[in-house]
Amino acid sequence: MASETATLAMKFACGLYDRMLPIYTGEVRPDGIELDFVISESPRALFDHMSGPDAYDVAEMSASEFVARYAAGKCPFVAIPVFPSRVFRHGFVTVNRKSGIETPKDLEGKRIGTVIYTQTASIWVRGMLAHDYGVDLSTIQWVQGDLDKPGRHTDVEIMPLLKPARIEFNETDRSLAQLLKEGELDALVTPRLPESFGVDPDIQRLFPDFRAVEIDYYRRTKIFPIMHLVVIRRDLYDAHPFVAESLYRAFTAAKDKAVARLRSRSGTLPYMLPWMKADVEELVREFGPDPWPYGIEPNRPTLEAFIAYLVEQDMIAKPIPIEDLFVVR
């Protein structure tokens, strides 16, 4: 993959995931591009930065924010079907068991905290609750704020909903996690578990057996939720259209190397996971030889479900053909 002559300097910001590590080390290089990899371990800070005047040339980006901007005709980026972050979300719904919540339907009529209502993770959870469990989302009062501290999770303006929803901002002097612990919130839908989980016996997952639930969900739907995709500054792409294909090929090669390392027959463990070999065997059984596919076609069930949820949750007005979202197909 290494290019003999790197002609275009580009700055790329992303988390240092195993599927991106060969890009960071230089083991894989995009043809015709000299890529400066900026490690960003805070997705929210990265997305906020990409909303400003000094946006990186290429970056990991929130899937929901990209699609909402695209639909509104206010998107300074183009996207390629590379998905650095994917997470099943059943295990990230926490409840205060004193609220009497035992099943998803028990969430109806409750007060639920979420860091950003339009965040990709929240969209996936609401879609799953509505479609799989028949939860009437209109009955829920959403409280938006930071998980760990009082106030908002971000002050950067995010694309607004097309119709109002039952959302209020946390104006107290406590975090969402504290409000859950004190019983002023009944549940949380957040990208991370609150610190009280595992410490306070009243703070529990809605789905205690979340791994089994998520495996069943994938078997039934073939949905492996996408959180983030990769965007390129539109002006840069317009000036150098070759960068999209070059980057896509490089990111794919890097991911393939990461998968090969996971599946290595070596007796040593590359990660601090004692039962990694058994986990990898399960991964291949459930997902096949490429457990983290890039491109449109292998991800069509996931992408089409996501677009449907965005329409249902009033983030976009109508469905968008998946092929229209990406400049590489």
C-alpha positions in Angstrom: 0.0 0.0 0.0 2.9 2.3 0.5 3.1 5.1 -2.0 6.4 5.8 -3.7 5.7 9.5 -3.7 3.5 11.3 -1.2 2.3 14.4 -2.9 -0.6 15.8 -0.8 -0.2 16.6 2.9 -3.4 16.0 4.9 -4.2 16.0 8.6 -6.4 13.2 9.8 -8.0 13.1 13.3 -9.4 9.9 14.8 -9.3 7.6 17.8 -6.4 5.2 17.9 -8.4 2.1 17.3 -6.8 -1.2 16.4 -8.3 -0.8 12.8 -6.5 2.5 12.5 -3.2 1.5 14.1 -1.5 0.5 10.8 -2.3 4.0 9.5 -0.8 5.6 12.6 2.4 3.5 12.5 2.8 4.0 8.7 2.6 0.3 8.0 -0.2 1.3 5.6 0.0 4.6 3.6 -2.6 6.0 1.3 -1.4 6.4 -2.3 -0.5 10.0 -3.2 -1.1 11.3 0.4 1.2 12.1 3.3 -1.2 11.6 6.2 -0.5 13.3 9.6 -2.5 11.3 12.1 -3.8 13.3 15.0 -5.0 11.1 17.9 -8.3 12.2 19.3 -9.6 10.3 22.3 -12.6 12.5 22.8 -15.2 12.1 20.1 -17.3 15.1 21.3 -14.3 17.4 21.3 -13.4 16.2 17.8 -16.9 16.7 16.4 -17.0 20.2 18.0 -13.6 21.0 16.4 -14.9 19.9 13.0 -17.8 22.4 13.3 -15.3 25.3 13.5 -13.1 27.1 11.0 -10.0 25.0 11.6 -11.5 21.6 10.7 -9.1 18.8 10.0 -8.8 17.6 6.4 -10.1 14.2 7.2 -11.7 13.0 10.4 -13.8 10.6 12.3 -17.3 12.1 12.5 -20.6 11.5 14.1 -22.9 9.6 11.7 -26.0 11.5 12.9 -24.4 14.9 12.6 -23.1 14.2 9.1 -26.4 12.9 7.8 -28.4 15.7 9.4 -26.1 18.3 7.8 -26.2 16.5 4.5 -30.0 16.5 4.5 -30.2 20.2 5.3 -27.7 21.1 2.6 -25.3 22.5 5.1 -22.5 20.0 5.0 -18.9 21.1 4.3 -17.8 17.5 4.1 -18.1 14.4 2.0 -18.1 10.9 3.5 -16.5 7.6 2.7 -18.0 4.3 4.0 -15.4 3.7 6.6 -16.8 3.2 10.1 -14.2 3.6 12.9 -16.7 3.2 15.7 -19.5 0.7 16.0 -21.2 -0.3 19.3 -24.2 -2.3 20.2 -26.1 -0.1 22.6 -28.4 -2.4 24.7 -25.8 -2.5 27.4 -25.7 1.3 27.8 -29.2 1.8 29.1 -29.0 2.1 32.9 -31.9 2.4 35.3 -32.5 3.2 39.0 -34.3 0.0 40.1 -36.2 2.0 42.7 -38.1 3.5 39.7 -39.7 0.1 39.1 -38.3 -0.4 35.6 -37.9 -4.1 34.8 -38.7 -4.2 31.1 -38.3 -1.7 28.2 -42.0 -0.9 28.2 -41.6 0.3 31.8 -39.6 3.3 30.4 -42.8 4.8 29.1 -43.8 7.9 31.0 -40.4 8.1 32.7 -37.7 10.8 32.9 -34.6 9.7 31.1 -31.3 11.4 30.9 -29.3 11.6 27.7 -26.2 13.7 26.9 -27.5 14.9 23.5 -30.9 13.8 22.2 -29.6 13.8 18.6 -26.4 11.9 19.4 -26.0 8.8 17.2 -26.0 6.4 20.2 -29.3 7.8 21.5 -30.9 7.5 18.0 -29.9 3.8 17.9 -31.3 3.1 21.4 -34.6 4.9 20.7 -35.0 3.1 17.4 -34.3 -0.3 19.1 -36.7 0.4 21.9 -39.5 1.5 19.5 -39.0 -1.3 16.9 -38.1 -4.2 19.1 -40.0 -3.5 22.2 -42.9 -1.3 21.2 -41.9 1.5 23.5 -44.0 4.7 22.9 -41.2 7.3 22.8 -43.6 10.2 22.9 -44.5 9.4 26.5 -40.9 9.9 27.7 -39.5 13.1 29.1 -35.9 13.5 28.0 -33.4 15.4 30.1 -30.4 16.6 28.2 -27.0 17.3 29.9 -23.5 16.1 30.7 -23.2 12.7 32.3 -20.5 13.6 34.8 -20.9 17.3 35.5 -23.7 19.9 35.7 -24.7 21.7 32.6 -24.6 20.8 28.9 -22.5 18.2 27.2 -21.5 20.7 24.5 -22.1 24.4 23.7 -21.6 24.0 20.0 -24.7 24.3 18.0 -26.0 21.0 16.6 -28.5 20.5 13.8 -32.0 21.1 15.3 -34.9 18.7 15.2 -37.5 19.3 12.5 -40.3 19.0 15.0 -40.2 19.6 18.8 -39.7 16.7 21.2 -40.2 16.4 24.9 -36.7 17.6 25.8 -35.6 19.7 28.7 -32.1 20.8 29.7 -30.6 19.8 33.0 -30.5 23.2 34.8 -29.6 21.7 38.2 -26.3 21.8 40.0 -25.9 18.1 39.5 -24.8 15.8 36.7 -27.1 13.3 35.0 -25.3 10.5 36.8 -26.1 12.2 40.2 -29.7 12.7 39.2 -30.1 9.1 38.4 -28.5 8.0 41.7 -30.8 10.4 43.6 -33.9 9.1 41.8 -34.7 12.4 40.0 -34.1 10.5 36.8 -35.5 7.0 36.2 -33.0 5.9 33.6 -30.1 7.0 31.4 -29.3 6.5 27.7 -25.7 7.5 27.5 -22.6 6.6 25.5 -20.8 5.5 28.7 -22.0 3.9 31.9 -22.3 6.2 35.0 -19.6 5.9 37.6 -22.2 4.6 40.1 -22.8 1.5 38.0 -21.1 -1.4 39.8 -20.9 0.6 43.0 -24.5 1.5 43.8 -26.6 -1.6 43.8 -29.7 0.4 42.7 -28.0 1.4 39.4 -28.4 -1.5 37.0 -28.5 -2.2 33.3 -31.9 -2.4 31.7 -30.6 -5.5 29.9 -28.5 -7.4 32.5 -27.7 -10.1 29.9 -26.9 -7.5 27.2 -24.4 -9.6 25.4 -26.9 -12.4 24.7 -29.6 -9.8 23.8 -27.2 -8.0 21.4 -26.2 -11.3 19.7 -29.9 -12.1 19.2 -30.5 -8.6 17.9 -27.7 -9.0 15.3 -28.9 -12.4 14.2 -32.4 -11.2 13.6 -31.7 -7.8 12.0 -28.1 -8.0 10.7 -27.7 -4.5 12.3 -24.3 -3.7 13.8 -24.8 -0.1 14.9 -22.5 2.4 13.2 -21.6 5.4 15.4 -19.0 7.2 13.3 -17.9 7.5 9.7 -15.0 9.3 8.0 -15.4 12.6 6.4 -13.2 14.7 4.1 -13.4 18.5 3.7 -15.5 19.1 0.6 -13.2 21.8 -0.7 -10.3 19.5 -0.5 -12.2 16.6 -2.2 -13.4 18.9 -5.0 -9.8 20.0 -5.6 -8.3 16.4 -5.3 -11.1 13.9 -5.9 -8.5 11.0 -5.9 -8.2 11.3 -2.1 -11.5 9.5 -1.4 -10.6 6.3 -3.2 -7.0 6.4 -1.9 -8.1 6.9 1.7 -10.8 4.2 1.4 -8.3 1.7 0.1 -5.8 2.5 2.9 -8.4 2.4 5.7 -9.7 -0.9 4.4 -6.1 -2.4 4.2 -5.4 -1.2 7.8 -8.6 -2.7 9.1 -7.9 -6.0 7.3 -4.5 -6.1 9.0 -6.1 -5.6 12.4 -8.6 -8.4 11.7 -5.7 -10.7 10.7 -3.9 -9.8 13.9 -7.0 -10.7 15.9 -7.2 -14.0 14.1 -3.5 -14.9 14.3 -2.8 -18.5 15.3 0.0 -17.2 17.6 -0.1 -18.4 21.2 0.6 -14.9 22.4 -2.1 -12.3 23.1 -1.8 -8.9 21.5 -4.4 -7.4 23.9 -4.9 -7.7 27.7 -7.9 -10.0 27.3 -7.2 -13.5 28.8 -10.0 -15.2 26.8 -9.4 -13.3 23.6 -9.0 -16.4 21.5 -12.4 -17.7 22.5 -14.0 -14.2 21.9 -12.5 -14.1 18.4 -13.8 -17.5 17.6 -17.3 -16.3 18.7 -16.8 -13.1 16.6 -16.1 -15.1 13.5 -19.0 -17.5 14.1 -21.5 -14.6 14.4 -20.1 -12.1 11.9 -18.1 -14.2 9.4 -14.5 -13.6 8.2 -14.9 -9.8 8.1 -16.5 -8.7 11.4 -16.0 -5.0 10.8 -16.9 -4.4 7.1 -16.5 -1.1 5.3 -18.3 -0.2 2.1 -22.1 0.2 1.5 -23.4 -3.2 0.5 -22.3 -5.3 3.6 -23.6 -2.5 5.8 -26.9 -1.8 4.0 -29.2 -3.2 6.7 -27.5 -1.1 9.3 -27.4 2.1 7.2 -31.0 1.7 6.0 -32.3 1.2 9.6 -30.3 4.3 10.7 -31.8 6.5 8.0 -35.3 5.2 8.9 -34.7 6.1 12.6 -33.5 9.6 11.6 -36.8 10.2 9.7 -38.9 8.7 12.5 -37.1 10.8 15.1 -37.5 14.1 13.1 -33.8 14.6 12.3 -34.3 14.4 8.6 -37.4 15.0 6.5 -37.3 12.0 4.2 -35.2 8.9 3.5 -31.9 9.5 1.7 -30.6 6.8 -0.7 -27.6 5.3 0.9 -25.4 5.7 -2.2 -26.0 9.4 -2.1 -24.3 9.8 1.3 -20.9 8.5 0.1 -18.4 9.5 -2.6 -17.0 6.0 -2.6 -19.3 3.1 -3.3 
